[in-house]
């Protein structure tokens, strides 16, 4: 009798909650995404144990998550820093001269687009477009490169990016293309850091994504090297759009680097200086920095009077 009672009680209990397989798979991916995020600091410096811990996961997911985090970390920190400098009037002696400031409406429009692009479009593009390309090209998850190898690969990828960016950017200033694809970016004729990625989808694809990724695909660098390279590129473009010429900067240490002043002139005068933000070499070789050099000479002459 007791056995029959227990059996009846078991049959009366509701069955365990079984979610559809698709939802279970999605929850598993979400759990993995949080695990990848937790290991990100170690992944970003090429820690072998950290990379071994994510090797069994969906490769597209790993690539998308680490790329998203690398971008967001640098973009948020530097924009918050430069925004605080503007708002609280900190280090204003390093602020480049301005005839006007971007309007409140333009800043809000830029931030809205940034939110949409970075939290909706970007994750999808990373997962469904960039990650499959990296996997197909054999980008290594297992750290093979030491820091010396990573350094020369980053230098080469930067030079490739600079060359491609110069010619694509210069082409976008052609009258037949400018209004349609590039004018949006130049709404900020006095640039601030948040406008670094304020661009039409076509411009973002041809002048940012392609130049950025070509070197990575050609060199087939380790995924951790890609993370470091991406973080440096976001730092570079954010600072060079910031409107601040800082006394110490990785991007204006040598004469052949452009830095914020060089690209600021491109926005304030819209005349030449098409080059990649890391170097001025292509502008110098092609003579498209003539107006900028005349401007610097004029400023120097006025200061000497």
C-alpha positions in Angstrom: 0.0 0.0 0.0 2.8 2.3 0.9 4.6 1.6 -2.4 1.4 2.4 -4.3 1.0 5.7 -2.4 4.6 6.8 -3.3 4.1 5.8 -6.9 0.9 7.8 -7.1 2.6 10.8 -5.5 5.4 10.7 -8.1 2.9 10.5 -11.0 1.1 13.5 -9.5 4.2 15.6 -9.5 4.6 18.0 -12.4 7.3 17.0 -15.0 10.6 19.0 -14.9 10.6 22.1 -17.0 12.1 21.2 -20.4 12.9 24.2 -22.6 13.0 23.9 -26.4 16.4 22.9 -27.7 16.9 26.2 -29.5 16.4 28.1 -26.2 18.7 25.8 -24.3 21.4 26.3 -27.0 20.9 30.1 -26.8 21.3 30.0 -23.0 24.4 27.9 -23.3 25.9 30.5 -25.7 25.0 33.2 -23.2 26.7 31.3 -20.4 29.8 30.9 -22.6 29.7 34.6 -23.5 29.9 35.5 -19.8 32.8 33.1 -19.3 34.7 34.7 -22.2 34.0 38.1 -20.8 35.3 37.0 -17.4 38.5 35.7 -19.0 39.0 38.7 -21.3 42.0 40.3 -19.4 44.0 37.1 -19.6 42.9 36.5 -23.2 44.0 40.0 -24.2 47.6 39.3 -23.1 47.9 35.9 -24.8 47.6 33.8 -21.6 47.7 30.2 -22.9 45.5 28.7 -20.1 42.8 31.3 -20.7 42.7 30.5 -24.4 42.7 26.8 -23.7 39.6 27.4 -21.5 37.6 28.8 -24.5 38.9 26.5 -27.2 35.9 24.2 -27.0 33.4 27.0 -27.4 31.8 28.3 -30.6 34.7 30.0 -32.4 32.4 32.7 -33.9 31.2 33.5 -30.5 34.7 33.8 -29.0 35.8 36.1 -31.8 32.7 38.3 -31.6 32.8 38.6 -27.8 36.5 39.5 -27.4 36.3 41.9 -30.3 33.2 43.6 -28.9 34.8 43.9 -25.5 38.1 45.2 -26.9 36.2 47.9 -28.8 33.8 48.9 -26.0 36.4 49.0 -23.3 38.7 51.5 -25.1 35.8 53.5 -26.7 34.0 54.0 -23.4 37.1 54.8 -21.3 38.6 57.3 -23.7 35.3 59.0 -24.6 34.5 59.3 -20.9 37.9 60.8 -20.3 37.7 63.4 -23.1 34.1 64.1 -22.2 35.1 64.9 -18.7 37.9 67.1 -19.8 35.4 69.1 -21.9 32.7 69.3 -19.3 34.9 70.1 -16.3 37.3 72.3 -18.3 40.4 70.1 -17.5 43.6 70.5 -19.4 42.1 73.2 -21.6 45.6 74.5 -22.5 45.9 71.4 -24.7 42.6 72.1 -26.5 43.0 72.9 -30.2 41.6 76.2 -31.3 37.9 76.3 -32.1 35.7 78.8 -33.9 32.6 76.9 -32.9 31.5 73.8 -31.0 29.2 70.9 -32.2 25.5 71.6 -31.4 23.7 69.7 -28.7 21.4 68.2 -31.4 24.4 66.9 -33.3 26.0 65.3 -30.2 22.7 63.6 -29.3 22.4 62.3 -32.9 25.9 61.0 -32.8 25.4 59.2 -29.4 22.1 57.7 -30.7 23.8 56.3 -33.7 26.7 55.1 -31.6 24.3 53.2 -29.3 22.6 51.6 -32.2 25.8 50.7 -34.1 27.7 49.4 -31.1 25.0 47.4 -29.3 22.8 46.2 -32.1 24.6 46.3 -35.5 28.2 45.7 -34.4 27.6 42.4 -32.4 25.7 40.9 -35.4 28.4 42.0 -37.9 31.1 40.6 -35.6 29.4 37.3 -35.3 28.0 36.7 -38.8 30.6 38.5 -40.9 34.0 39.0 -39.3 34.2 35.9 -37.2 33.5 33.5 -40.2 36.3 35.3 -42.2 38.7 34.9 -39.3 37.9 31.2 -39.0 38.2 30.6 -42.7 41.6 32.3 -42.8 42.9 30.2 -40.0 43.4 32.9 -37.3 45.0 31.1 -34.4 43.2 30.8 -31.1 46.3 29.2 -29.5 48.8 31.9 -28.7 51.9 31.3 -30.8 53.3 34.8 -31.1 55.5 36.4 -28.5 55.4 40.1 -27.8 58.2 40.8 -30.3 56.3 39.0 -33.1 53.1 40.8 -32.0 54.9 44.2 -32.2 56.1 43.8 -35.8 52.8 42.4 -36.9 51.0 45.4 -35.4 53.4 47.8 -37.1 52.8 46.1 -40.5 49.0 46.0 -40.0 49.1 49.7 -39.1 51.0 50.6 -42.3 48.6 48.5 -44.4 45.6 50.2 -42.7 47.2 53.7 -43.2 47.7 53.1 -47.0 44.2 51.7 -47.6 42.6 54.4 -45.4 44.4 57.2 -47.2 43.2 56.2 -50.7 39.7 55.3 -49.7 39.3 58.5 -47.6 40.7 60.6 -50.4 38.2 59.0 -52.8 35.3 59.7 -50.5 36.2 63.4 -50.8 35.5 63.3 -54.6 32.5 65.5 -55.3 30.6 62.5 -56.7 30.9 60.6 -53.4 31.3 63.1 -50.7 27.7 64.3 -50.1 26.3 60.8 -50.3 28.8 58.9 -48.2 31.2 61.1 -46.2 29.5 64.4 -45.4 27.9 63.0 -42.3 31.3 62.5 -40.7 32.1 66.2 -41.5 29.1 67.5 -39.7 31.6 67.7 -36.9 33.8 70.6 -38.3 35.2 70.8 -34.8 35.7 67.2 -33.9 35.3 65.6 -30.6 36.2 62.0 -29.6 32.6 60.7 -30.0 32.5 61.5 -33.7 35.4 59.2 -34.5 32.9 56.5 -35.7 30.1 58.8 -36.8 29.8 57.6 -40.4 27.4 56.2 -42.9 27.4 52.4 -43.2 29.1 52.5 -46.6 31.9 54.8 -45.3 32.4 52.7 -42.2 32.7 49.5 -44.3 35.1 50.8 -46.9 37.2 53.2 -44.9 37.3 51.5 -41.5 36.5 47.8 -41.6 38.3 46.8 -44.8 41.5 48.7 -44.0 41.5 47.4 -40.5 41.0 43.8 -41.4 43.1 43.3 -44.5 46.4 43.2 -42.6 44.9 40.8 -40.0 43.8 38.4 -42.7 47.1 38.6 -44.7 49.3 38.0 -41.7 46.9 35.6 -40.0 48.0 36.9 -36.6 47.0 35.2 -33.3 43.6 36.3 -32.0 45.2 37.9 -29.0 47.3 40.0 -31.3 44.2 41.1 -33.0 42.7 42.2 -29.7 45.7 44.3 -28.9 45.8 45.8 -32.4 42.0 46.6 -32.3 42.4 48.3 -28.9 45.3 50.5 -30.2 43.3 51.4 -33.3 40.2 52.5 -31.3 42.5 54.5 -28.9 44.2 56.1 -31.9 41.0 57.2 -33.7 39.3 58.4 -30.5 42.3 60.5 -29.5 42.9 62.0 -32.9 39.3 63.1 -33.1 39.3 64.5 -29.5 40.4 68.0 -30.3 43.2 67.7 -27.7 46.9 67.8 -28.6 48.2 66.1 -25.4 51.8 66.7 -24.4 52.5 63.0 -24.3 50.9 60.8 -26.9 51.7 57.5 -28.6 50.2 59.1 -31.8 52.3 62.3 -32.0 55.7 61.3 -30.7 57.6 61.4 -34.0 57.5 63.8 -36.9 56.0 61.3 -39.3 52.9 60.8 -37.0 49.8 62.9 -37.5 48.2 63.1 -34.2 45.2 65.1 -33.2 46.4 68.4 -34.7 46.8 67.0 -38.2 43.4 65.4 -38.3 41.7 68.3 -36.6 42.8 70.5 -39.5 41.1 68.1 -41.9 37.8 68.7 -40.1 38.1 72.4 -39.4 39.3 73.3 -42.9 38.2 70.2 -45.0 41.3 70.6 -47.1 43.8 67.7 -47.5 45.2 65.6 -44.7 43.4 62.5 -45.9 46.0 60.1 -44.4 45.8 57.4 -41.8 45.8 58.7 -38.3 49.0 56.9 -37.4 51.3 58.5 -40.0 51.4 61.6 -42.3 53.5 59.7 -44.9 50.9 59.3 -47.7 49.9 63.0 -47.4 53.5 64.0 -47.6 54.3 61.8 -50.6 51.2 62.8 -52.5 51.3 66.5 -51.6 47.9 66.5 -50.0 49.2 68.2 -46.8 50.2 71.4 -48.6 47.4 73.5 -47.1 48.2 72.1 -43.6 51.9 72.9 -43.9 51.1 76.4 -45.1 48.7 76.7 -42.1 51.4 75.7 -39.6 53.9 78.1 -41.2 51.4 80.9 -41.0 50.7 80.1 -37.3 54.4 80.0 -36.6 54.9 83.4 -38.3 52.1 85.0 -36.2 53.6 83.6 -33.0 57.0 85.1 -33.8 55.6 88.6 -34.3 
